[in-house]
């Protein structure tokens, strides 16, 4: 696991630490070709420099976000972005994490991608890659 992400996880307390550690493990295990780093102060995984999945601590809990998640058409990813194609789920306890769901979403994140890498160059226009 990326040491920056390990450090991020270690700064979390209680159930947040457990959730972040579990999410990191599942993402690393299922996105073996992804690069990971702290991006805009949060753990994010990239495929070919395109952000795919990340998580962050927010008031409502730990938010797991998929950049192209709206296109997954998954009922549980019900916190949808208004401007882009992202969708999220919040966790407040590690027991809420369903590994099969996350594995399915990670598989979809490889198959369904919008080009966030070039969004600035395209002046905010998103183009589907896969």
URRAUR-V413035 format. One record per residue. RES is the residue in three letters. OMEGA is omega in radians with two decimals (none if undefined). Layout:
# URRAUR-V413035
RES_OMEGA + RES_OMEGA
This chain:
# URRAUR-V413035
UNK_3.10 + UNK_-3.09 + UNK_3.07 + UNK_3.14 + UNK_3.05 + UNK_3.12 + UNK_3.09 + UNK_-3.12 + UNK_-3.09 + UNK_3.10 + UNK_3.12 + UNK_-3.12 + UNK_3.03 + UNK_-3.08 + UNK_3.09 + UNK_3.11 + UNK_3.13 + UNK_-3.12 + UNK_-3.12 + UNK_3.13 + UNK_3.14 + UNK_3.13 + UNK_3.13 + UNK_3.14 + UNK_-3.11 + UNK_-3.13 + UNK_3.12 + UNK_-3.10 + UNK_-3.03 + UNK_3.09 + UNK_-3.01 + UNK_-3.12 + UNK_-3.09 + UNK_2.97 + UNK_3.13 + UNK_3.11 + UNK_2.99 + UNK_-3.07 + UNK_-3.05 + UNK_3.05 + UNK_-3.11 + UNK_3.07 + UNK_3.13 + UNK_3.08 + UNK_-3.06 + UNK_2.94 + UNK_-3.11 + UNK_3.10 + UNK_3.12 + UNK_3.14 + UNK_-3.05 + UNK_-3.05 + UNK_3.07 + UNK_3.07 + UNK_-3.12 + UNK_3.06 + UNK_3.09 + UNK_-3.10 + UNK_-3.08 + UNK_-3.12 + UNK_3.08 + UNK_-3.10 + UNK_3.00 + UNK_-3.06 + UNK_3.02 + UNK_-3.07 + UNK_-3.14 + UNK_-2.99 + UNK_3.11 + UNK_-3.10 + UNK_3.11 + UNK_-3.08 + UNK_3.12 + UNK_-3.07 + UNK_-3.09 + UNK_3.10 + UNK_-2.95 + UNK_3.03 + UNK_-3.02 + UNK_3.06 + UNK_-3.13 + UNK_-3.01 + UNK_-3.05 + UNK_-3.04 + UNK_-3.07 + UNK_3.05 + UNK_-3.00 + UNK_3.00 + UNK_3.10 + UNK_3.08 + UNK_3.06 + UNK_3.10 + UNK_-3.11 + UNK_-3.14 + UNK_3.10 + UNK_-3.07 + UNK_3.08 + UNK_-3.05 + UNK_-3.13 + UNK_3.09 + UNK_-3.10 + UNK_3.10 + UNK_3.12 + UNK_-3.13 + UNK_3.12 + UNK_3.07 + UNK_3.11 + UNK_-3.12 + UNK_3.05 + UNK_-3.06 + UNK_-3.08 + UNK_-3.12 + UNK_2.97 + UNK_-3.01 + UNK_3.08 + UNK_-3.12 + UNK_-3.06 + UNK_-3.06 + UNK_3.13 + UNK_3.13 + UNK_-3.14 + UNK_3.08 + UNK_3.06 + UNK_3.14 + UNK_3.10 + UNK_3.10 + UNK_3.14 + UNK_3.13 + UNK_-3.05 + UNK_none
